Amino acid sequence: MNLPYYKINKLLWRWNKEEGARIVRNISLSLDGPPPAREEAKPSPAAAPKKPRPQVGDGLLKMMELHSRLKTWLETPDPSRPPKPIKPVKLEKTVPLFDIQEIPAAMRKTYLPKSAALMERWFAGKINYSPTDADESAEINQDGESYPPDFYDTTTITLDWVLQFARAKAKYDYLVKEAIRSPKAIEALHDILAPYQGQTTDIFPSDICEGNPISLHRHFQFQRARVDGTLGQKINLLLSDDLLRGGAPDDLTGALGSFNFG
């Protein structure tokens, strides 16, 4: 049975659909091979024994020995024919083991550098997860504590990089030009700012949150724009990936999946 697979075109950085993927089953690590032989030190050659002096009757003893060997040879039956050699079994070509920590290197070979960087950061990090959806919304980990500060990555993914992707740029423009000016957004903003209406000076959320982006998002976020999150967006992404990259995801999907601007 032939299965399709995708091969990267390194000239155009596109995926090309190929036929004839080989199914590999029962891959395992073998420990049956013998260890390499060790080289033993060769002993120094022994001195050659001295040739004994000829004795009386040596010739007669030699003739008797030859007669005995001839008689033994004549009485020995012909040896049986050796069995036919066994045909060597042709071993099936095997695939070397692939470790999960080799995935980032494979991602880089398929031009997904940001995805690879995030996965390497995940592999190198400590365990940190939210047991429930409510804990995830509140950013509470398995120990009942807030996420540690070093779990917020503010350098790997930048806004400039995200906006290189047309679908992300379109959603960002929609957010800053239309969505934040909608009646519902203005109403939500009014509710957020109501506690500060008695202030006589301008309100600067960054000062109130002391420059903490986590606190800023938690207390002052009032509008979002989803990227690749709705069913329609996912269908469009599937069609564009199939048309442009042979069905393989781009680096934005590999790094962030579906996400929000906010």
GUFINU-408552 format. One line per 4 residues: number of its first residue (from 1); their letters; for each residue x, y negated, z of C-alpha. Coordinates in steps of 0.1 Angstrom, whole numbers. Example, Ala and Ser with C-alpha at 12.3 -4.5 7.8 and 13.67 -1.06 7.14 Angstrom:
# residues 2
1> AS> 123 45 78 | 137 11 71;
# end
This chain:
# residues 262
1> MNLP> 0 0 0 | 14 -34 -10 | 9 -63 13 | 15 -100 5;
5> YYKI> 41 -120 24 | 55 -155 22 | 90 -165 12 | 104 -199 18;
9> NKLL> 116 -219 -13 | 146 -238 2 | 148 -261 -28 | 113 -275 -25;
13> WRWN> 107 -264 12 | 75 -247 1 | 62 -212 8 | 57 -189 -22;
17> KEEG> 34 -159 -20 | 51 -126 -28 | 39 -90 -31 | 53 -58 -17;
21> ARIV> 59 -64 21 | 71 -32 37 | 54 -20 69 | 78 -10 96;
25> RNIS> 64 12 125 | 78 27 157 | 108 3 160 | 128 11 191;
29> LSLD> 163 7 206 | 184 39 202 | 211 49 227 | 219 83 211;
33> GPPP> 250 73 193 | 283 87 208 | 308 62 223 | 339 55 202;
37> AREE> 367 79 208 | 396 66 229 | 432 69 216 | 452 92 239;
41> AKPS> 489 87 244 | 509 113 224 | 533 134 245 | 569 134 237;
45> PAAA> 580 164 215 | 595 193 234 | 631 203 226 | 633 231 200;
49> PKKP> 641 266 217 | 675 281 210 | 675 309 184 | 682 342 201;
53> RPQV> 712 363 190 | 703 394 168 | 701 427 187 | 705 463 176;
57> GDGL> 672 477 162 | 657 443 153 | 654 454 116 | 634 486 126;
61> LKMM> 610 466 148 | 604 441 120 | 595 469 96 | 571 484 121;
65> ELHS> 554 451 126 | 550 445 89 | 535 480 85 | 510 473 113;
69> RLKT> 499 440 98 | 494 456 63 | 473 484 78 | 451 459 97;
73> WLET> 446 439 65 | 436 470 45 | 411 481 71 | 395 446 76;
77> PDPS> 361 443 57 | 355 415 32 | 342 384 50 | 305 375 44;
81> RPPK> 297 346 22 | 293 313 40 | 257 299 41 | 247 273 17;
85> PIKP> 253 238 30 | 222 221 44 | 211 191 24 | 216 159 44;
89> VKLE> 184 143 54 | 179 109 38 | 173 84 67 | 147 58 62;
93> KTVP> 160 23 61 | 154 6 95 | 149 -30 105 | 171 -44 133;
97> LFDI> 154 -54 165 | 141 -90 166 | 141 -107 200 | 114 -132 209;
101> QEIP> 142 -158 216 | 153 -156 180 | 120 -172 169 | 133 -208 171;
105> AAMR> 162 -200 147 | 137 -184 123 | 115 -216 126 | 145 -238 116;
109> KTYL> 151 -216 86 | 115 -223 75 | 119 -260 81 | 100 -263 114;
113> PKSA> 126 -281 135 | 103 -298 160 | 84 -266 166 | 117 -248 172;
117> ALME> 129 -275 197 | 97 -272 217 | 98 -235 218 | 134 -236 230;
121> RWFA> 124 -260 257 | 96 -237 268 | 120 -207 270 | 145 -227 291;
125> GKIN> 118 -241 315 | 105 -229 348 | 71 -211 352 | 43 -237 353;
129> YSPT> 7 -231 343 | -29 -241 354 | -50 -211 366 | -83 -227 355;
133> DADE> -95 -253 329 | -104 -276 358 | -68 -274 371 | -55 -281 336;
137> SAEI> -77 -312 333 | -64 -324 367 | -28 -314 358 | -25 -290 387;
141> NQDG> -2 -260 385 | -3 -224 399 | 10 -237 433 | -18 -263 436;
145> ESYP> 6 -291 430 | 8 -318 403 | 30 -310 373 | 66 -318 380;
149> PDFY> 78 -350 362 | 103 -330 341 | 75 -311 325 | 64 -342 306;
153> DTTT> 84 -344 274 | 85 -379 261 | 114 -376 236 | 110 -346 214;
157> ITLD> 78 -358 196 | 76 -395 187 | 48 -415 173 | 68 -424 142;
161> WVLQ> 74 -387 135 | 37 -378 139 | 26 -406 116 | 47 -392 88;
165> FARA> 18 -367 83 | -11 -382 63 | -39 -366 83 | -24 -378 116;
169> KAKY> -19 -413 102 | -55 -415 90 | -68 -405 125 | -45 -430 142;
173> DYLV> -56 -459 119 | -92 -449 126 | -86 -450 163 | -69 -485 165;
177> KEAI> -90 -502 138 | -125 -487 144 | -130 -463 173 | -118 -485 201;
181> RSPK> -142 -513 189 | -173 -491 188 | -202 -499 212 | -196 -467 233;
185> AIEA> -159 -475 236 | -166 -510 247 | -190 -497 273 | -164 -472 286;
189> LHDI> -138 -499 288 | -162 -521 308 | -167 -493 333 | -129 -488 337;
193> LAPY> -122 -526 341 | -152 -534 364 | -132 -527 396 | -107 -555 386;
197> QGQT> -133 -582 377 | -125 -602 408 | -89 -608 396 | -80 -643 386;
201> TDIF> -50 -632 365 | -48 -611 333 | -50 -574 338 | -20 -554 327;
205> PSDI> -27 -516 330 | 10 -508 327 | 18 -530 357 | -11 -514 377;
209> CEGN> 2 -479 369 | 38 -491 376 | 49 -480 341 | 38 -443 347;
213> PISL> 23 -431 314 | 6 -402 332 | -12 -426 355 | -20 -449 326;
217> HRHF> -37 -421 306 | -56 -408 337 | -70 -442 347 | -73 -463 316;
221> QFQR> -79 -440 286 | -113 -447 271 | -112 -434 235 | -97 -405 216;
225> ARVD> -92 -394 180 | -89 -357 174 | -64 -343 149 | -70 -308 134;
229> GTLG> -95 -302 162 | -129 -300 146 | -142 -271 125 | -142 -293 94;
233> QKIN> -106 -305 100 | -95 -269 105 | -111 -258 72 | -94 -287 54;
237> LLLS> -61 -278 70 | -64 -242 60 | -72 -252 23 | -43 -277 21;
241> DDLL> -18 -252 37 | -29 -226 12 | -25 -250 -17 | 8 -267 -7;
245> RGGA> 26 -242 14 | 12 -208 4 | -8 -205 36 | 20 -213 61;
249> PDDL> 16 -241 86 | 37 -273 86 | 58 -286 114 | 30 -308 129;
253> TGAL> 8 -277 133 | 36 -256 146 | 46 -282 172 | 13 -296 184;
257> GSFN> -15 -275 170 | -47 -295 174 | -42 -327 195 | -57 -361 204;
261> FG> -46 -397 200 | -57 -417 230;
# end
